[in-house]
Amino acid sequence: MQKHKVLISLLALGSSIGLAGVFGLSAISNAYAQTNKPDNLIQRLVEKFGLNQTEVDKIVEEFRTEKQKEMASKIEERLSEEVTKGNITEAQKTAIIEKHKEMQTNRDGQEQKNLTPGERKQNMDEKRLELETWAEENGIDMKYVMGFGFGPGHNKGMRNF
């Protein structure tokens, strides 16, 4: 009986240590993954293949700009459809497009990198509240401002590209 108690205690202790190790490594891995994902990848590619950092940065920026233009075009098309359906007015469509441009201009990824996860969440919550207030003041449903599958949680792919 005494051996069973010791064995069970050792198994429980071993399991606890193992779980703590797994969760600890997972937390460290997640924290590392949240910092400079694309920049870290780009840096590794530059080093691995002996590429020119300036040229790679230029190509990445061109790619980002192209994707932003494609996204803006898709949003404008979908907003035009909503105007045709009578869900929003032409003035609201224009206001939404201008708001998107403003948000794009004011987005500063470097500012976000210097914040703790809690500060980053608070910052995003404040921006979301500002946007919701703006939409309400303009009589626009938020689904037309951040909808169409482009809002939070919908873009699971290459997040910063």
C-alpha positions in Angstrom: 0.0 0.0 0.0 2.8 2.4 0.9 4.5 1.7 -2.5 1.3 2.6 -4.3 1.0 5.9 -2.5 4.6 6.7 -3.4 4.2 5.6 -7.0 1.0 7.6 -7.4 2.6 10.7 -5.8 5.6 10.4 -8.2 3.3 10.0 -11.2 1.2 13.0 -10.2 4.4 15.1 -9.6 5.9 14.0 -12.9 2.6 14.8 -14.8 2.4 18.2 -13.1 6.0 19.0 -14.0 5.5 17.8 -17.6 2.3 19.9 -18.0 4.0 22.9 -16.6 6.9 22.5 -19.0 4.6 22.1 -22.0 2.5 25.1 -21.0 5.6 27.1 -20.2 7.2 26.3 -23.6 3.9 27.0 -25.3 3.7 30.5 -23.7 7.3 31.3 -24.6 6.7 30.1 -28.2 3.6 32.2 -28.5 5.3 35.3 -27.1 8.2 34.8 -29.5 5.8 34.2 -32.4 3.9 37.5 -31.7 7.0 39.6 -32.1 8.0 40.7 -35.6 6.6 37.7 -37.4 7.1 38.9 -41.0 10.2 40.8 -40.2 11.7 37.8 -38.5 10.9 35.6 -41.5 12.2 38.2 -44.0 15.5 38.5 -42.0 15.9 34.8 -41.9 15.4 34.5 -45.7 17.8 37.4 -46.3 20.5 35.7 -44.2 19.8 32.1 -45.5 20.0 33.1 -49.2 22.4 36.0 -49.0 19.9 38.5 -50.3 20.2 42.3 -50.3 18.1 43.5 -47.4 17.2 46.8 -49.1 15.9 45.0 -52.2 13.9 42.5 -50.2 12.4 45.3 -48.2 11.4 47.1 -51.4 9.8 43.9 -52.8 7.9 43.3 -49.6 6.6 46.9 -49.5 5.5 46.7 -53.2 3.7 43.4 -52.4 1.9 45.0 -49.4 0.9 48.0 -51.4 -0.5 45.8 -54.2 -2.5 43.8 -51.6 -3.8 47.0 -50.0 -5.0 48.3 -53.4 -6.7 45.0 -54.2 -8.4 45.0 -50.8 -9.6 48.6 -51.3 -10.9 47.7 -54.7 -12.9 44.7 -53.3 -14.3 46.8 -50.5 -15.4 49.5 -53.0 -17.1 46.9 -55.2 -19.0 45.4 -52.3 -20.0 48.8 -51.0 -21.3 49.7 -54.5 -23.4 46.5 -54.4 -24.8 47.6 -51.0 -25.7 51.0 -52.5 -27.4 49.3 -55.4 -29.4 47.1 -53.0 -30.4 50.3 -51.0 -28.7 49.2 -47.8 -26.4 52.3 -47.7 -26.4 55.6 -49.5 -23.7 56.8 -51.9 -22.7 59.4 -49.3 -22.3 56.6 -46.7 -20.2 54.6 -49.2 -17.9 57.6 -49.8 -17.6 58.1 -46.0 -16.7 54.5 -45.4 -14.0 54.6 -48.2 -12.6 57.8 -46.7 -12.6 56.3 -43.2 -10.7 53.2 -44.5 -8.1 55.5 -46.1 -7.8 57.4 -42.9 -7.4 54.2 -40.9 -4.7 53.0 -43.3 -2.8 56.2 -43.1 -2.9 56.3 -39.3 -2.0 52.7 -38.8 1.5 52.5 -37.2 2.7 48.9 -36.8 5.9 50.2 -35.1 3.8 51.8 -32.4 2.1 48.5 -31.7 5.3 46.6 -31.5 6.5 48.7 -28.6 3.4 48.0 -26.5 2.7 45.1 -24.1 0.0 42.7 -25.1 -2.3 44.3 -22.6 -1.6 47.8 -23.9 -2.0 46.6 -27.5 -5.4 45.2 -26.6 -6.4 48.4 -24.9 -5.3 50.5 -27.8 -7.2 48.3 -30.3 -10.3 48.4 -28.0 -10.1 52.3 -28.0 -9.8 52.4 -31.8 -12.7 50.0 -32.2 -14.9 52.1 -29.9 -13.9 55.3 -31.9 -14.9 53.5 -35.1 -18.2 52.3 -33.7 -19.0 55.8 -32.5 -18.1 57.3 -35.9 -20.3 54.7 -37.6 -23.2 55.4 -35.3 -22.9 59.1 -35.8 -23.0 58.5 -39.6 -25.9 56.1 -39.4 -23.8 53.2 -40.8 -24.0 49.7 -39.6 -20.6 48.4 -38.5 -20.9 45.4 -40.9 -20.4 47.8 -43.8 -17.4 49.4 -42.1 -15.5 46.3 -41.1 -17.6 43.6 -42.7 -17.3 41.5 -45.8 -15.0 39.1 -44.1 -12.2 41.6 -43.6 -12.8 42.5 -40.0 -11.2 41.1 -36.9 -10.7 37.4 -36.8 -11.5 36.9 -40.5 -8.0 37.3 -41.9 -6.2 34.2 -40.7 -3.6 34.1 -43.4 -0.5 36.3 -43.7 -1.6 38.9 -41.2 0.9 41.6 -41.8 1.1 41.3 -45.6 
